[in-house]
Amino acid sequence: MAEWDEEVDLLVAGTGAAAMAAAIAAADEGLEVLVVEGSDSWGGSTALSGGGCWLPTHPGMAEIGVDDSEKKVLTYLDACVGTPEEVGPASSLERRRAFVRTAPVVHGWLEDHGLEWKTAKAYPDYYPDLPGGIAGGRTVEPAPFDVKQLGDWYGHARETLPPGLPLFAGDTYLLARAWSTPTGFVGGARLVLRALGGLVTGKRLTGLGMSLAARLMYIAKVQQRTEVRLDSPLLDLVVEDGVCVGAVVGGPRGERRIRVRAGVHLGAGGFDHNAEWRERYQGLDSEASSGNPANLGGAIDVAMRHGADVALMDDAWWGPSVAPTSKGGPTFIVSERSMPFSIIVDQEGSRYANESTSYVDFGHAMLERGLERTNHSWMVLDARHRRRYLNNAFLQGAKTFYEEGVAVKADTLEELAEKMGVDKATFKRTIQRFNSFARNGVDEDFGRGHDAYDTYYGDPTHGPNPNLGEIAHGPFVALKVVLGDLGTKGGLLTDEHARVLDTDGGVIAGLYAAGNTSASVVGRTYPGAGSTLGPALVFGYLAGRHVAARAAEVAVEGAVDRAVGEPAEPAPGA
């Protein structure tokens, strides 16, 4: 067997929430950890996200007077995700229980490491009316982080939010109506004051997902002095007798064979931008994905070559997006769909979903309707929508949209239908029916505006329904909407300890995975804001702690073997 180039207790692939949680948890227990990142930028999908983490039963809920319990959360998961038997092993009862029981532990653990949480008390579960659902409190957000604490290392971050803009996810929907509603104005003013506060104190504050990614990196690299290497992709695993004993990693120094005394953890993202895999598993391309462009599925592929099982590979964290242009990528749309005076129709000119529903559900609606009719669709905006609310898509600049046909504009709905290429009669009937709903305040077809999630992104000053407004005042604009996503949802099948399972259902000892490298514990849906990052942190943490226990076991067995004069053997999975 070839010699090893180096040796550590735990090798972690990736630098997002799942990877860094595992690295920090293992280092807490005194393990020697090495983190490798395949791209030239750290932060992963976490850095590109809104930063919210769904951590039900966390301590902050009691502080705002919201009652939660393990039983209530499990009831809710059964109602919105489906039972474990219906969803499959990725969402087994053991994994659900591990997530729910550990979520408050992780909340407190990161607080002990200096992370300040803000409870999103107004942000409801995505299905608040289902059994076990609640109207706010299960989602938490990281406080803005001063990136000056990372020194020059911050220059290597996968940053999309300019430093000095300390956004909370809750700010974004308020900013969308900052000049049209009192609460929006107050939200905008708070952001300005927060930003000024950072400037006055000499800080470079960042927010959203970058705040979480930067805080985790600070804990690992600065406080714990864990080594992090960029441009160092995982190339292969070394598995002997069913036990992962090392890995082969690329990098500026060439390939390195790294022996692990306790394990390898894979938190390197999904396969968002692997065109071949997107076509193979999902039957579509990746051009409209808003996921991390470095996510090519390498870690999943490496594990599969060693017998690892996968699940949910046909699914993703779907959501409608304004189509990309030659000058910019897709724009994932959330609040824009919920504001009044907007509607989404397919290529025939017909509505097919509640525009205000969660993005994953809207994506599934596009798939169920048939992509030949919905990909692309059109989001039609009344002039009042354009005047009153911010549409993030237009931040790229409207000129290119119109030049490339991603947006069309007309003074009349008939002319707009012609430019959209939809059937005029169908479109006219759709608008007339929708406008009657807007006047009456009840969407009789799809229930838009019926629950706390819908109205969260609506306009509270508009009635009788904060999500419904007539499409009647021109000029009208239509934006081309395609099926996008925030990343893929399928990946390696893992157990409640985040251990990777093989195709026979057994554990591959010493191999762990979490985040979008693993199949999601919440199955094919999205229970609440942060249902990606919350489980990523939890199962990363569980992996790190299990690795530490495994390291202790290996050390004991090694001591026994030395005492009796026999060579040490790799320990089986615990």
C-alpha positions, 0 to 999 in steps of 0.5 A, spaced: 500 500 500 502 506 498 505 511 504 500 516 507 502 523 506 499 526 512 495 524 518 489 527 521 483 525 526 478 528 521 478 530 514 472 535 512 470 536 505 467 543 504 466 549 508 459 551 508 454 550 514 454 542 515 462 541 514 464 547 519 459 544 524 462 537 523 469 541 524 468 545 530 464 539 534 470 535 533 475 540 534 471 541 541 473 534 543 480 535 541 481 532 535 486 534 529 481 536 524 483 538 516 478 542 512 479 542 504 475 546 499 474 544 492 474 551 489 477 557 490 472 560 495 470 558 502 463 559 505 459 554 500 451 554 499 451 557 506 454 564 504 449 564 498 443 563 502 438 567 506 442 565 513 435 562 516 436 556 520 429 552 522 431 549 529 424 547 532 424 547 540 430 552 540 430 556 547 429 563 544 422 560 542 420 560 550 423 567 550 417 570 545 412 566 548 411 560 543 410 553 546 413 548 542 415 540 543 418 534 540 411 531 539 408 537 536 414 538 531 414 530 529 406 531 528 408 537 523 413 533 519 408 527 519 403 532 516 407 536 511 413 532 509 409 525 510 410 519 514 417 516 514 414 510 511 411 514 505 418 518 504 423 513 505 429 512 509 432 519 508 426 521 513 426 516 517 423 516 524 430 516 527 433 521 523 427 526 525 428 525 532 435 526 532 434 532 528 428 535 533 432 533 539 439 536 537 436 542 534 436 546 541 442 543 543 446 546 536 442 553 538 445 553 545 452 550 542 453 556 537 451 561 542 457 558 547 461 559 541 459 567 540 454 566 535 448 571 537 441 568 534 435 573 532 428 569 533 424 570 527 418 571 531 414 573 525 416 568 520 411 562 520 412 555 518 410 554 511 404 550 512 402 554 519 395 551 519 397 543 519 397 540 525 403 542 529 404 548 525 406 555 528 405 562 525 412 564 527 418 562 532 422 556 529 426 560 524 432 563 527 437 568 524 445 569 525 446 576 527 451 580 523 458 579 523 464 583 523 468 580 517 474 584 519 475 579 524 477 574 519 483 579 516 485 577 509 482 570 509 475 574 508 478 576 501 477 568 499 470 568 501 464 566 496 461 573 498 455 576 494 453 581 499 457 587 500 460 588 507 457 594 510 450 591 509 448 587 515 441 584 512 437 579 516 432 575 511 426 579 515 429 585 512 428 583 505 421 583 504 420 589 508 425 593 503 420 590 498 415 595 500 419 600 504 416 606 500 409 604 500 407 601 507 409 604 514 412 597 516 416 597 510 419 604 511 421 602 519 424 596 516 428 600 511 430 605 517 432 600 521 437 597 516 440 604 515 441 605 522 444 598 523 449 599 517 451 606 520 452 603 527 457 598 524 461 604 520 461 608 526 464 603 530 469 601 525 466 594 523 465 591 516 458 588 518 455 582 513 449 579 514 444 573 511 448 567 509 455 570 509 454 572 516 453 565 518 458 562 514 463 567 516 462 566 524 463 558 523 469 560 519 472 564 525 470 559 530 474 554 526 480 557 523 481 563 528 479 560 535 480 553 534 486 554 529 483 549 524 487 548 518 483 550 511 485 549 504 482 552 498 483 549 491 483 542 494 478 537 491 476 531 494 478 526 489 477 519 492 476 515 499 481 510 501 476 504 504 479 498 507 474 492 509 468 496 509 472 502 513 474 509 511 481 510 513 483 516 508 482 520 502 486 522 496 485 530 496 488 534 490 491 541 491 497 546 489 502 541 492 499 535 487 495 529 490 495 528 497 494 521 501 491 523 507 490 518 513 484 519 518 484 516 525 477 517 526 473 519 519 471 523 513 466 528 513 462 530 506 459 537 506 461 539 499 454 541 497 450 537 492 450 537 484 447 544 482 451 545 476 453 538 474 449 538 467 450 531 466 447 529 473 441 534 472 439 531 466 440 524 468 436 524 475 431 530 473 431 531 466 432 538 466 439 543 465 442 547 471 442 553 467 436 556 472 439 554 478 441 559 483 445 554 487 453 555 488 456 554 482 462 550 485 457 544 486 458 539 481 457 533 486 464 530 486 463 528 494 457 524 492 460 521 486 466 519 490 462 516 495 458 512 490 464 509 487 465 506 494 458 503 495 454 509 498 447 509 497 443 515 495 436 518 495 431 523 493 436 525 487 430 527 482 428 532 487 431 539 489 430 546 493 425 548 487 423 555 486 420 559 480 426 564 478 426 570 473 430 567 467 437 568 466 440 573 461 447 573 457 449 578 463 446 575 469 444 569 472 436 567 474 433 571 480 430 567 485 423 570 486 419 570 493 416 576 495 415 578 488 410 573 487 406 574 493 405 582 493 398 584 490 397 586 483 401 580 480 399 573 477 403 567 474 400 564 468 403 558 463 404 558 456 397 558 455 395 564 459 392 560 465 393 560 472 396 553 475 398 555 482 397 559 488 403 564 487 404 566 494 405 558 496 412 556 498 417 556 493 418 548 493 411 547 492 410 552 486 416 548 483 413 542 484 406 545 481 410 547 475 413 540 474 406 537 475 403 541 470 408 539 465 414 543 464 412 544 456 407 548 459 410 552 465 417 552 463 417 558 461 411 561 465 410 569 465 409 573 471 404 579 469 405 585 473 400 591 474 403 598 474 401 599 481 406 593 483 412 596 479 410 603 483 409 600 490 414 594 490 421 592 489 422 587 484 429 584 485 429 581 478 430 588 475 436 590 480 440 587 474 437 592 469 431 592 465 434 594 458 437 587 457 431 583 460 427 587 454 432 586 449 433 579 450 425 577 451 425 576 458 421 581 459 415 584 455 411 591 456 405 593 453 399 598 454 394 593 454 393 586 456 391 584 449 397 587 446 401 584 452 398 577 451 400 578 444 408 579 446 407 573 451 405 569 445 399 566 449 392 565 447 388 572 448 382 569 449 384 564 455 389 570 458 383 574 458 378 569 461 384 568 466 385 575 468 377 577 469 376 571 473 383 573 477 380 580 478 373 578 481 377 574 486 381 580 488 375 584 488 372 579 493 378 578 497 378 570 496 382 566 491 377 560 489 381 557 485 388 556 489 387 560 496 392 565 495 392 569 501 389 564 506 394 563 511 400 566 515 405 564 510 402 567 504 400 574 508 407 574 511 409 577 504 403 580 502 401 588 503 398 589 510 395 596 507 392 593 501 385 589 502 380 585 502 386 580 501 393 583 502 396 578 496 390 579 491 390 586 487 387 586 480 391 586 474 387 592 471 392 598 470 397 599 465 402 599 462 403 592 464 409 588 464 410 580 464 417 577 466 419 570 463 419 565 469 423 558 469 423 552 474 429 554 478 432 552 485 437 553 491 440 547 490 439 539 489 436 536 495 438 528 493 444 525 496 448 520 500 443 516 504 445 517 512 443 515 518 441 518 525 448 519 526 450 522 519 453 516 517 453 514 510 449 507 508 451 503 503 446 500 498 445 494 502 443 498 508 449 497 512 454 503 515 460 505 511 464 506 518 468 512 518 464 516 513 459 521 514 455 526 510 450 532 511 448 538 508 446 538 501 451 532 500 446 528 503 439 526 502 434 531 506 431 529 512 425 533 510 424 529 504 420 533 498 418 539 502 420 545 506 417 545 513 419 552 514 425 557 513 431 555 514 430 547 512 436 546 509 441 550 513 438 547 520 438 540 518 445 541 515 448 544 522 444 539 526 447 533 522 454 536 521 454 537 529 452 530 530 457 527 525 463 531 529 460 528 535 460 521 533 467 522 530 470 524 536 466 518 540 469 513 534 476 516 535 476 515 543 474 508 541 480 507 536 485 510 541 482 505 546 483 499 541 489 501 539 492 501 546 489 494 548 492 492 541 499 495 543 499 492 550 498 485 547 503 486 542 498 485 536 498 490 530 492 495 531 486 494 526 481 499 524 475 499 528 468 497 525 462 502 525 460 504 532 
